Amino acid sequence: MIDIGQNDLAGAFTYLSQASQVIEKIPTFISEIQDAILGIYKHGGKNFWIHNTGPLGCLPQKVATRNASNSNDVDDHGCVKSMNEAAQAFNHQLRALCEQLRLQMKDTTIVYVDMYAIKYDLIANSSTYGIQNPLMVCCGYGGPPYNYNSNITCRQSGCTLCEESGAYVSWDGVHYTEFANSIVASKILSTNYSTPPLDLHHFCT
């Protein structure tokens, strides 16, 4: 199973000021992923379960810092547009790579899972899941709207902890709450977001 991309994009955004500059780096990230998959294949790997990257711009860590500097870079659900555009560009190229490798390695199974769609749905349709605060951190500091402060993060002195984590998507600004992860896991296992729609049992036979 390969779940990759978010840290590469997040890292690029820390030293590049424009989303277009980050997007220019994506082919390099994809090439490295390709090399890794081919390396596993050469050592006998035949089954690959590949997750695309989620909506980076919906992480409270990113929203809290980017929204303060550029209110025009926000979508209808409060996420950072430029970061999500970069994530979608990454996913487009990753999906193309999966299609290419299926043709190249015909004796393998490559399942591509749309994590972006799964996770963005939690934000866009949060009330459907009983989530009251899709962009607010459960364990953090600062109170509404994000309860995130990079100087006082979860588990540091002064942070606050929500009473009901089931009302939140984000645990600490980056990682999901157990409740949100359980929803994500059930959607992954449904195969509705997988291409081709094969379940995990296929990899265990």
Protein Blocks (a to p, Z undefined) as FASTA:
>chain_A
ZZehjlmmmmmmmmpcbfklmmmmmmmmmmmmmmmmmmmmmnopabdcddddddfklgmk
lmmmmmmmomklccfkopafklmmmmmmmmmmmmmmmmmmmmmmmmbccddddfklmmmm
mmmmmmmnopablmbcfbdchiaaklpafklcghiahiacdfblklpfblnopaccfklm
mmmmmmmmnommgccdddfklmmZZ
